Amino acid sequence: MEQSLAIGLSIIVIYAFAILIGKRFRISSRYERKPQVLNSWSALDKGIDPSDQDKA
């Protein structure tokens, strides 16, 4: 019983530590996968008809 409590507590501490480190160090924007400019292919992925945007 004491071992499972110690293991659970250590898992919680490690998880909290990992979250704090993750919030402290952010990944550079050049590694961001979201495109800055919406092209016709990514517009189709989001359900936007690119032919409607050309008319506007």
C-alpha positions as semicolon CSV with decimal commas, in nm:
position;residue;x (nm);y (nm);z (nm)
1;M;0,000;0,000;0,000
2;E;0,279;0,243;0,088
3;Q;0,469;0,161;-0,231
4;S;0,170;0,235;-0,455
5;L;0,111;0,563;-0,272
6;A;0,477;0,660;-0,318
7;I;0,469;0,566;-0,686
8;G;0,149;0,763;-0,743
9;L;0,286;1,066;-0,564
10;S;0,611;1,055;-0,762
11;I;0,419;1,029;-1,090
12;I;0,215;1,336;-0,997
13;V;0,529;1,532;-0,902
14;I;0,707;1,437;-1,226
15;Y;0,398;1,526;-1,432
16;A;0,368;1,867;-1,262
17;F;0,740;1,931;-1,314
18;A;0,711;1,844;-1,684
19;I;0,417;2,082;-1,726
20;L;0,604;2,366;-1,555
21;I;0,910;2,314;-1,775
22;G;0,689;2,296;-2,086
23;K;0,525;2,627;-2,003
24;R;0,858;2,791;-1,932
25;F;1,027;2,696;-2,261
26;R;0,817;2,758;-2,570
27;I;0,893;2,615;-2,913
28;S;1,003;2,872;-3,168
29;S;0,739;2,996;-3,410
30;R;0,934;2,856;-3,704
31;Y;0,840;2,508;-3,581
32;E;0,472;2,594;-3,569
33;R;0,274;2,367;-3,801
34;K;-0,015;2,607;-3,848
35;P;0,039;2,802;-4,173
36;Q;0,058;3,180;-4,142
37;V;-0,110;3,237;-4,480
38;L;-0,421;3,041;-4,578
39;N;-0,366;2,899;-4,928
40;S;-0,632;2,724;-5,136
41;W;-0,537;2,375;-5,017
42;S;-0,548;2,462;-4,649
43;A;-0,872;2,653;-4,705
44;L;-1,026;2,336;-4,846
45;D;-0,904;2,144;-4,541
46;K;-1,090;2,391;-4,320
47;G;-1,406;2,366;-4,530
48;I;-1,369;2,707;-4,696
49;D;-1,440;2,724;-5,068
50;P;-1,142;2,910;-5,223
51;S;-1,345;3,007;-5,530
52;D;-1,570;3,216;-5,304
53;Q;-1,270;3,405;-5,169
54;D;-1,150;3,497;-5,518
55;K;-1,482;3,669;-5,592
56;A;-1,470;3,885;-5,281
